[in-house]
């Protein structure tokens, strides 16, 4: 199976400019292609990962990737399908974020080996010294207002208002394609389905200014079975930066993927072969309660993003947190990551550290009678260890990393005491 058909089989192709021509080009020789990443945050997220892994698939198939960091376009802001204009960032912030994007991309693409080794570039390089007059004469004259107004991303903003700054964004992105073609013979651009208008501005500029043909592939917006944008958890993105979304949190995210989405996500987010995924599907459908598909997703993606050691640690943390292990084996940051959603209580220096009293003050128990009864019956655990002493007083030895203590009531109700 050629790479174009594999991408289709995995559900990774939404639109193309010319499917037959593109399939032919990807079959006959090495194609240079690019994806642009505007530094709109200090980390990429799961939505970006779809494109990154598609870049890697194409590179493994022998094609050459160019990762374009939008040092210039990041200063402007893409209006595509946004309800309001983005806040403009400073040059220093955009430069800092651009560096972080590069370090994240280097985990996935091969920048060292072979004729098709990946290359990183920044569109600030060609926009930095371009005057406004030059931009209008050399680029703007190839775009009519009618053409620019026809873009869906612009149409949606006309009623609420769009600045000239954002209106001109599509021309800047189009010029990126032109420059990369002139400098590196890039003939293919990949992007999300919301980028179609901006991306075809590039093929239009190539055709009109250089009499060349460029290709575009857009990837579908990844949604779950309910239609919700995938990669959002209670309104928060799943980041690729371990300091923003820990490997444990990412591991739990994949474990909790709905059954209806699991096989689809294996095709999109892993490098398991389609035959391997089909084998998983058969086993998964025969015993869905074992959650084989979700476990494979968690193993493959966390290992890919953070490494095998981070995956193994995430499994270890999960087993201790939910398997009744000794929490003192873990670091405080792992516990806080794993128990982020459970009730937290700040213990002041004046609080009584007697266990019964502390159970009341932290609202773990409603009455002293119930607190004593639960302790006596062995239903209270401190850092995973059962405590039955009614006179037990918490000490510094019960603090993990000197920061917190976990009290569990029964089998599953956890509470975090911090100091």
Protein Blocks (a to p, Z undefined) as FASTA:
>chain_A
ZZklmmmmnopafbdfblmlmmmmmmmmccddddddddfbfbdcfklmmmmmmmmmmmmn
opacdddddfklmmnopaehpabdcddddfklmmmmmmmmmmmmmmmpcckgojkbccdd
dfklmmmmpcfklmmmmmmmmpcfklmmmpmklmmmmmnopafklmmmmmmmmmmmmmmm
mmnopabdcddfklmmmmmmmmmmmmmmnopacddddddddddfkopaghiaghiacdfb
lklmcfklmmmmmmmpcfklmmmmmmmmpcbdfklmmmmmmmmmmmmmnommmmmmmmmm
mmmmnojklmmmmmmmmmmmmnopafklpcfklmmmmmmmpccddddfklcfbfklmmmm
nomafbfklmmmmmmnopaceehiacfbfkbccdfklpghhlaccddehjllccdddZZ
